[in-house]
Structure formats: C-alpha cells, structure tokens
Amino acid sequence: MIKLKFALCFILASCVFTKIEAQTIAAQPTLNDQYSKKIGNLRFSQSTLGFGKVANNEKKQDTIRIMNSGKSTIKLFAQSKNNFSSGTFSTTKLPPDATGWILIAYDFSKRDEYGFILDRILINSDDVDQPQKSINVTATIHEYFDLTDTLTPKARIPETIYSYGNIQAGEKANHDFLIYNDGVKPLIIRKVKTTCGCIKPSTTKSEIAPGESGIIHIEFDSFGKDGKDNRIVNVFLNDPMMSEVKLEVNGVVLK
C-alpha cells in the first residue's frame, strides 16, 4: 500500500512538473513578440516611442531593439533635419539574423511646442525591400513652472463654450472669447492649437498686461461638414494654475 501511494505521488508530481515545463516552453517569446514591427527586412521591437507627459525643459531618451530578418547585411544611418531629436545605432552594419538597437534622444527644450506632438525620425538604409523607414515619437509637452514664484499671471476666461446653433453647410461661424489677466505679471498666450483646418484661431495680442484683457477669435468654416459638429481649440498660457484651456465651438451644420 505504501509503495502504491509513493508511486501515485511520483506520477502526480511528474505530471505537474511536465505541465509547468510545457507552460514555460509555450511562454517563450516568439520573433513576432520580440520584434513585432517589420519594415522591409528590418524588424523593430516597436515603431513608436511614447514619452508621455514631459516638461518643456526636459531631455528624454529610449531604445528600440532591431533585427535583420533578411539574407544580406543592412547598412543603417538616421536622418534628422532638426536640432531636437537624433537616432544613434549600436552598429551601422547589421548582418542577417543579427540584432542591435537604436537610441532615440529628444531635447524638448528645443522643440518649441506645446500639447500633443507626433514626430518622425527617418532611418535610411540599403535594404532592397524598403530603404527608408521611420520611427514615431509622441509626447504631450507642458510648460515648466517654478512653483516657488508667487508673482504670476492669472488667467480668467468667463466663457469657454460657444454654440452657433444651426448653420448651412459652407457658412462660417465666428466668435470672440475674452481672456483677462488678474495677476501681477504679463499673461502670455504661448500657442493656440487646433486639430482641423476648418478652425482658424487668432488673437488680438499674445501678451496681456496685468489688469487688461485680450480676445481669442475663432472662425469655423463648415464647408464639407454635415450634422452635429464639435471642435476643440487648445490655448496654452504661462499661468501655472491654468496652463492649458480648452475652448469649444459646436453646433449643427445643415445640408
């Protein structure tokens, strides 16, 4: 009886071990897992680097792993036409089945932008299938503020939503959003961004003195639009308590 129990325990343990071993083997990452993005004969661990939310005085860097899945050595070099981003390779010659990495460096202090950005770093090669490749870089840039400084501008925008009601397709809707500076330092409108060419923003002045006001004018062109329409305009300010304001313009476009 004891021998039978021992045999049963041994068989059960063997089955458990075999199952764990099978799961471990099955969990081994595949080529597609490790280098999921294929561009020509070059495979990338990813084709987009997301830096998330960053201050406009920061520098960031990250790496992307690469592999040559072709049958010939690939020569690589990055092409950058700006002074804020660069790509550096672990090697500029990648033999078949060899791996390496690309170091992407980004200086946000030189980007001169606010809000969400999507940039591309071009990679040139002698890959016969697709010589030029690109890596996307995304980030949301906000202004760095010295929070120990109590002497600041103070933005006040009484109205942030404007509804133009019903308009015929092709008509334009215009509206002025007032912006006040209740602080003790000049309020600077850093940037006004839209995601659609149908919106044209303009400002009466980019710097508003303490106690004064300005206007952010929005023109919406309904050409080619139909039905309910909602547009957002992002306004970036040097106010640490209100560094970004979303202005909304909405209505119904009738055919």
Secondary structure by P-SEA (a helix, b strand, c coil): caaaaaaaaaaaaaaaaaaaaaaaaaaccccccccccccccbbbcccccccccccccbbbbbbbbbbbcccbbbbbbbbbcccccccccccccccccccbbbbbbbbccccccccbbbbbbbbbcccccccbbbbbbbbbbbbbbcccccbbbbbbbcccccccccccccbbbbbbbbbbbcccccccccccccccccbbbbbccccccccccccbbbbbbccccccbbbbbbbbbcccccccbbbbbbbbbbcc
